[in-house]
Amino acid sequence: MASESKPLARATARRTDRSATEIANGGYASRTPLETMRALWQLITNTRALHFREQESLQRIHTLQQANLSLAEKVEQLTHREARARYLANHDGLTGLCNRSLLMDRFVQAAAHADRYGHTMALLLFDLDGFKAVNDRFGHMAGDRLLQRIAEQLNKIARTGDTVCRYGGDEFVMLLPGIDSAANARLVAGRAGKCIADCLRMDNIQVTVGASCGIALYPDEGNNWHSLMEAADIAMYLLLRLPTIGYEPQPANRRAIPNPPQH
């Protein structure tokens, strides 16, 4: 029995060694040279195809990355333009002050707050004196720079919560919530007038610009925007007509000014 198992064991060992050799040689040991060459060529072809697909994938990834960068830049540009459009919708492009639209929003909010808590609010309307002469003599660039300087000065004296607006070409409005008397409103108007009236030196050009100011108090002289602006406009007209007498704000229904100027 033992003698019969020895040849079988040797045969099994030979087959196992052969299989191991074939595995070590990539399975080519049992093939003819032609089959081996064909297999090697197929392997090379598959390797090249795999390399080509890898390069193609890398190229596509690079293209997608470039497209993503380009898209990100466009999104950033659109976001910047949208933010700029929103800013210009509420601000004056030259001075950066609030425009009429934002001023109206601020007025509605301040009026609601004043009505709720029984507070007073002041509206100051400024009209520049001598501004046209600056434009005529030194050009519009000098005029624009002067408007910017005036806007900077008005912003400096404004309190937190006040609104400074470029209302027209040479008109400015200050909305002052919480002002409790006409006297305090005149103090603010005096500081603003001094800022505007001071001689300004810009680019070696010295100009002197003054300002007329009309003051109106909410709700005593106007309980809505149009009546309050009309009261401030009439107050400024009275100041121009009677500069030596001065003007004390009073309820709008006690005024009677024929043909007030239109702004």
Secondary structure, 3 states (H helix, E strand, C coil): CHHHHHHHHHHHHHHHHHHHHHHHCCCCCCCCHHHHHHHHHHHHHHHHHHHHHHHHHHHHHHHHHHHHHHHHHHHHHHHHHHHHHHHHHHECCCCCCECHHHHHHHHHHHHHHHHHHCCCEEEEEEEEECHHHHHHHHCHHHHHHHHHHHHHHHHHHCCCCCEEEECCCCEEEEEEECCCCHHHHHHHHHHHHHHHHCEEEECCEEEECEEEEEEEEECCCCCCHHHHHHHHHHHHHHHHHCCCCCCCCCCHHHCCCCCCCCC
